[in-house]
Amino acid sequence: MNLFFKNNVFSISFGTSLSKVVGCIRQIFIAAAFGVGLTYDAFNYAYIIPGFLLIIIGGINGPLHNAVVAVLTPLNKKNGGIVLTKVSIRLTILLIFLAILIYLNSSLLINILAPNLSYEAKSIATYQLRILTPCIPLSGFIGLSFGALNSRGKFFLSSISPAITSVITIFFILINWIFIQENTSSNFLIYTGLLAYATLTGTFIQFILQIWEINKIGLLKLDSTFQVFQNEERRIFKLIIPASISSGLSQINVFIDMFFASSFQGAASGLAYGNFLIQAPLGILSNSLILPLLPEFSKLRNYKDNRGLQKKLISGIEYCFLTTILLTGFFIIFNNQIVQLFFQRGAFDYAATLKVKNILIAYAVGIPFYLFKDLLVRTYYSIEKTKFPFQLSFAGIVLNIFFDWFFIGAPIKNVGNFSPYNFGVVGIILSSVMVNIIVCILLSLNLRNENIHLPNLDLMRKIILMSLAVLIDSILCLNILQNTKSLNSNSGNILILTFGSLIFFIVYFLLTKCFRVNKFKIYLKI
């Protein structure tokens, strides 16, 4: 059993790490090929609906994946194969009709999602969306097969699958660079559709690999589709629907942000690059700080040990702010070096760097509240009190619409801007920050109703001291950076990031220790 667990952990960790690395390389290639231009802007809108379905239906740990794992795990291979095949056929037929509907109405959908895009950008996005529509029925089987493979202890393929589309995208970009030199109309169609064709090809390859693997382990039963396993089928669909609605709520805010971003040229591309840089360290922090706490919370709640749960939560909040405030300072101080090192080459010029730098700074400001909200929401779910966070999700959508509108100048058709504050695309990110702050405050205060009392004043004092530590640290590092302007190459940026981040982290660690808000301990073996 121990060897089984170790092998699975290794497979998942290796596959996921490899996917992240390849995904990073893919984003670097996309930046060099498309910059913050029209084609990548359009692709971000074209991918909204297929991407949403790929995440919700075809994604690892998505509703479909989790439902299949829950239902198929207790069944034997034969019965599991019959249930999987029947559900696959039904879901695929349903998704084919949905894909046809989206294909036929692609122009209308792009107009709804991005009303203020230029005519050319809308045309490209419509063209890309039509290419991407076959991904919709393919996503159904991919999500089902992920769950089926995991229910039989096969984790490597599902962990490495995201890397397939990344590799295909890199390959397509390289082929385009090598073989397509002339700017003819047919080449323009290939260039504008390249990312969509790469995504479709990668998704289709995933589909083929999943069929091969499912058949290999005996879970593909095309000759037994009329045998009755209605209870298991109903259970899968019963689990999918509410989970999809819950997961979908978080995606609605993405739709809203993209709707308002369509007013600004290059905004969708800039948001994609900035979000990419932020999500990697955020994901690491979330997995390392929050995930280990959740089973502890559930256990303490079952034992009715509210004092122990409260103590663990307070400690989690302190570590959450200690690490995220450091991350905020790091991205703000070294934003120029980070963006230049990752993206500034090819089509991604200095103007694109300036745009993404500002977006990165805005994202960085919101990091502490994003992770704090994640911790609080997961705390509610771990103690099985889901109603209040669910209600706040709806309130958050309304607030996001208002703040998005207000921070881009509160435009009113045929009247002009109602608000004097027009932050452009940065305002869209600041809107999310404001919503997260409000939601965090409400979630924190409502914990009293669950008999969990947070020492809000003491936590506020510690957060202020952590912020003071990062401010002093930032001023010191900014003064050092003033003397490194000559190091403007990639090798120079690597040196600055290596030694600068080392100094930044050490100074922050020492200052927070002096302020007595840092409980991290370093053990030295002598």
Buried (B, 14 or more C-beta within 10 A) or exposed (E): EEEEEEEBEEBBEBBBEBBBEBBBBBBBBBBBBBBBBBBBBBBBBBBBBBBBBBBBBBBBEBBBBBBBBBBBBEBEEEBBBBBBBBBBBBBBEEBBEBBEEBBEEBBEBBBEBBEBBBEEBBBBBBBBBBBBBBBBBBBBBBBBBBBBBBBBEBBBBBBBBBBBBBBBBBBBBEEBEEEBEEEEEEBEEBBBBBBBBBBBBBBBBBBEBBBEBBEEBEBBBEEEEEEEBEEBBEBBEEBBEEBBEBBBBEBBBBBBBBBBBBBBBBBBBBBBBBBBBBBEBBEEBBEEBBEEBBEBBBBBBEEEEBEBBBEBBBEBBBBBBBBBBBBBBBBBBBBBBBBBBBBBBBBBEEEBBEBBBBBBBBBBBBBBBBBBBBBBBBBBBBBEBEEBBBEBBEEBBEBBBEBBBBBBBBBEEEEEEEBEEBBBBBBBBBBBBBBBBBBBEBBBEBBEEBEBEBEEEEBEEBBEBBBBBBEBBBEBBEEBBEEBEEBEEEEBBEBBBEEBBEEBBEBBBEBBBEBEBBEEEEEEEE
